[in-house]
Amino acid sequence: VEPESSSTQTAPKSQTTTPKIKDPGRYVIQAGSFTKYDDADRRKAGLALLGVESEIQEGKNSAGRKVYRVRSTPVDDLDQINETLKRLKSEGIDTLVMRYKG
């Protein structure tokens, strides 16, 4: 089961730092999970404006509902992934980082 973020959810106010990825490897950043394709497409476009290449992946959540996850393309440069996380946080975009299995 993969964690999901809501299209209306914002970052918690108490969180002041962005966790830093330290272990080498390939990662993807999930920048949202939406029940409507159009919402996912808008997020993908917003990420493109921020210089983040992403794709929309269709899947199902734990309740069996169709969801559209917006994920970055795989990144193996730790500095790049951490800078991207920082930039997305500054734009108020909740993220989830996952090790790439591909």
C-alpha positions as CSV (number, residue, x, y, z in Angstrom):
1,V,0.0,0.0,0.0
2,E,1.4,3.3,-1.0
3,P,0.8,6.5,1.0
4,E,-1.2,9.1,-0.9
5,S,-1.7,12.9,-0.6
6,S,-4.9,14.7,-1.1
7,S,-5.3,17.4,-3.7
8,T,-6.4,19.8,-1.0
9,Q,-3.9,18.9,1.6
10,T,-1.2,21.4,2.6
11,A,2.1,20.9,4.4
12,P,1.8,20.9,8.2
13,K,2.7,24.3,9.6
14,S,4.8,22.7,12.4
15,Q,7.2,21.1,9.9
16,T,10.0,23.6,9.3
17,T,12.6,21.4,7.5
18,T,12.6,19.2,4.5
19,P,13.9,15.7,5.2
20,K,17.1,15.2,3.3
21,I,17.8,12.0,1.3
22,K,21.3,10.7,2.2
23,D,21.4,7.1,0.9
24,P,22.6,6.7,-2.7
25,G,20.2,5.2,-5.1
26,R,17.5,6.1,-7.6
27,Y,14.4,7.8,-6.3
28,V,11.1,9.2,-7.5
29,I,9.1,12.0,-5.9
30,Q,5.4,11.6,-5.7
31,A,3.8,15.1,-5.8
32,G,0.2,14.1,-5.4
33,S,-2.4,11.4,-5.8
34,F,-5.7,12.5,-7.3
35,T,-9.1,10.9,-8.0
36,K,-9.6,13.1,-11.1
37,Y,-7.2,12.9,-14.1
38,D,-7.6,16.6,-14.8
39,D,-6.3,17.4,-11.3
40,A,-3.3,15.2,-11.8
41,D,-2.6,16.8,-15.2
42,R,-2.7,20.3,-13.6
43,R,-0.2,19.2,-11.0
44,K,2.0,17.7,-13.8
45,A,1.9,21.0,-15.6
46,G,2.7,22.9,-12.5
47,L,5.7,20.7,-11.9
48,A,6.9,21.3,-15.4
49,L,6.8,25.1,-14.8
50,L,9.1,24.4,-11.8
51,G,11.5,22.4,-14.0
52,V,10.4,18.9,-12.6
53,E,9.8,16.3,-15.3
54,S,7.0,14.0,-14.2
55,E,4.4,11.4,-15.3
56,I,1.0,10.4,-14.4
57,Q,0.5,6.8,-13.2
58,E,-2.9,5.2,-12.9
59,G,-3.5,2.9,-10.0
60,K,-5.8,2.0,-7.2
61,N,-5.8,3.1,-3.6
62,S,-6.3,0.9,-0.6
63,A,-10.1,1.2,-1.0
64,G,-9.9,0.0,-4.6
65,R,-10.7,3.5,-6.1
66,K,-8.9,4.6,-9.2
67,V,-6.2,7.2,-8.5
68,Y,-3.8,9.2,-10.7
69,R,-0.4,9.6,-9.1
70,V,2.0,12.3,-10.2
71,R,5.6,11.2,-10.0
72,S,8.9,12.5,-11.1
73,T,11.0,10.6,-13.5
74,P,13.7,8.6,-11.6
75,V,16.6,10.6,-10.2
76,D,19.9,9.3,-8.9
77,D,21.6,12.5,-8.1
78,L,21.2,13.2,-4.4
79,D,21.8,16.9,-4.7
80,Q,19.2,17.2,-7.4
81,I,16.6,15.2,-5.5
82,N,17.1,17.3,-2.3
83,E,17.0,20.6,-4.2
84,T,13.8,19.5,-5.9
85,L,12.2,18.5,-2.6
86,K,13.2,21.9,-1.1
87,R,11.7,23.7,-4.2
88,L,8.4,21.8,-4.0
89,K,8.1,22.4,-0.3
90,S,8.6,26.1,-0.8
91,E,5.8,26.0,-3.3
92,G,3.5,24.2,-0.8
93,I,3.5,20.9,-2.6
94,D,3.4,17.8,-0.4
95,T,5.7,15.1,-1.5
96,L,6.5,11.5,-0.9
97,V,9.9,10.1,-1.8
98,M,10.3,6.5,-2.8
99,R,13.2,4.4,-3.9
100,Y,12.8,3.6,-7.6
101,K,12.2,-0.1,-8.3
102,G,12.7,-0.4,-12.0
